[in-house]
Amino acid sequence: MKGFFSRIHPASAILACLMLAGCASSPSNISLIPADKVASQTEKEGLFTQPVEWEKTRPGCEGECPTITVKSLVFPGVPVLTDLVDHALAMMTGVNAQRAPGYTTIAGFESYFWQTAGPRDEVILNAKTRYRNRYLTVIELDSWQYLTGAAHGIAATQFLNWDNGSRKVLGIRNVLQPNQYEAYLEALRRAHQRWLETQPAAREKPAEYNRLWPFQPSDNYAFTDTGLVVKYDSYAIAPYSSGQPELLIPYSELRGVLRPEFIPAETA
């Protein structure tokens, strides 16, 4: 190995440089979250998508070989989003945190990976729409990476909240009302406490659990029909056995915190 997986970037930092400036341009009297809810995903008049799926092993390799699996999306008519998803997935691979990777696309990562990967290294990159309607497209980007000889693979997730009209990524501060970031974090703390109540280990020894796995702020949010979902990577707020925790903040707790157009009309 020549440096691949020398350090895994936290997913919450992966796309910091990709958050395009500016706020949503839609009128404040239009709710961008439809009131007619359909589970956690509304697909009425959302962006059209096409799948991109392939699996490859190192060319010329026989026996145990490193592999890459990609299940991504193309957005016909919105090439900037197609390119953004490709770039973001590439940046979710294991690289040295002290220097920029020598690639910016999945194709570039593939070339790098074949040169540096161990015999059993495996990378899975996945993009899917988590939520979409005529105004918003929320994309969940997932990576899973296994290093030869490791006890298990490492998963990471990053959300992209895309404004279909302005064609921009909406960072958390783009959707909050002015000076409401701390209120958002307080709502997230309450969601975390509710999640702890579902965890047997946290209920059994709460003080010890909170010492080992304290609450962590996160801006890795996604719109859904019922509220904001905030997802954490493995080891962020819980042991590996807990997977990637998801915390739900209902819209009812975000009145006065989110900008009005991001609150469903029936809960506003």
C-alpha positions, -999 to 999 in steps of 0.1 A, spaced: 0 0 0 13 34 -9 -10 56 11 -46 47 2 -68 48 33 -40 65 52 -68 85 67 -105 86 61 -120 121 58 -151 127 80 -181 128 58 -193 161 73 -162 178 59 -162 162 25 -184 187 7 -176 219 26 -158 233 -4 -188 223 -26 -215 242 -9 -224 268 -35 -230 303 -22 -264 318 -21 -298 311 -6 -330 297 -22 -345 322 -46 -381 310 -42 -408 333 -28 -412 330 10 -449 324 6 -444 291 -12 -438 260 8 -410 240 -7 -421 209 13 -454 196 1 -481 191 27 -494 159 11 -468 135 26 -458 102 10 -436 83 35 -402 100 36 -400 108 -1 -421 128 -24 -414 123 -61 -439 146 -78 -423 166 -105 -388 159 -92 -357 159 -114 -354 130 -138 -326 106 -130 -308 78 -148 -288 51 -130 -251 44 -136 -239 10 -123 -207 -9 -128 -183 -32 -109 -147 -36 -118 -116 -55 -106 -80 -44 -112 -72 -51 -149 -51 -82 -154 -55 -93 -118 -61 -130 -110 -70 -145 -76 -77 -120 -49 -82 -86 -65 -92 -51 -54 -127 -41 -66 -147 -9 -71 -185 -9 -73 -204 22 -84 -241 28 -82 -246 64 -90 -269 88 -108 -270 110 -139 -293 140 -141 -301 146 -177 -305 183 -184 -286 192 -152 -250 184 -160 -236 205 -132 -254 182 -107 -242 151 -125 -206 164 -122 -211 174 -86 -223 140 -76 -194 123 -94 -169 147 -78 -184 143 -43 -183 105 -44 -147 106 -56 -138 128 -27 -154 104 -2 -127 79 -8 -97 74 15 -70 99 10 -43 116 31 -60 143 50 -29 164 49 -29 168 11 -54 171 -17 -60 139 -36 -46 136 -71 -80 132 -86 -113 150 -88 -136 124 -105 -145 87 -100 -125 79 -132 -95 96 -117 -99 77 -84 -102 44 -103 -68 50 -119 -53 59 -86 -69 29 -68 -55 3 -92 -20 17 -86 -22 17 -48 -48 -8 -36 -40 -40 -16 -52 -74 -29 -85 -74 -10 -92 -37 -9 -128 -29 -18 -146 4 -25 -184 8 -30 -197 42 -40 -234 48 -41 -257 78 -49 -295 77 -45 -323 102 -42 -334 103 -6 -362 128 -12 -374 149 -41 -402 171 -52 -406 199 -78 -385 223 -57 -359 201 -40 -337 171 -48 -320 155 -18 -292 130 -27 -276 106 -3 -240 98 -11 -226 67 5 -191 52 5 -180 19 20 -143 11 20 -125 -20 32 -87 -22 36 -69 -55 33 -64 -70 67 -88 -46 85 -114 -60 109 -143 -44 90 -151 -18 64 -158 18 71 -190 36 59 -196 73 54 -226 93 42 -231 128 29 -263 145 19 -267 170 -9 -298 192 -7 -302 207 -42 -324 236 -50 -339 227 -84 -347 263 -92 -315 281 -83 -294 250 -91 -274 254 -59 -265 232 -29 -283 244 2 -260 243 32 -276 243 66 -272 281 70 -289 287 37 -321 272 50 -321 286 86 -335 320 96 -309 346 107 -292 338 139 -309 305 144 -280 281 141 -278 275 179 -316 268 179 -310 242 152 -283 226 174 -306 226 204 -333 208 183 -306 183 172 -297 177 208 -333 169 216 -334 145 187 -302 129 199 -317 124 234 -347 107 218 -324 84 198 -304 75 230 -337 63 245 -339 36 218 -304 23 225 -302 -4 251 -265 3 260 -273 40 265 -303 32 287 -283 7 308 -253 29 315 -262 65 304 -232 83 321 -207 59 307 -223 59 272 -223 97 271 -187 98 282 -176 75 254 -200 87 228 -210 123 235 -233 144 213 -216 159 183 -230 188 162 -235 180 125 -246 199 94 -251 167 74 -288 172 71 -315 161 46 -350 173 40 -378 147 42 -416 149 43 -416 148 81 -386 168 92 -348 172 89 -328 140 91 -292 143 103 -270 113 97 -237 104 114 -209 82 103 -198 51 122 -180 59 154 -192 96 154 -218 93 183 -220 55 188 -200 23 185 -195 6 152 -222 -19 161 -248 9 160 -242 16 123 -248 51 111 -273 68 134 -300 89 119 -316 117 140 -350 131 130 -360 167 139 -397 171 132 -408 203 113 -430 211 143 -398 217 163 -383 239 136 -409 267 134 -391 299 137 -358 282 130 -361 271 94 -370 297 68 -408 297 63 -406 282 28 -389 251 41 -418 243 66 -448 224 52 -478 246 51 -498 224 75 -472 227 102 -463 263 97 
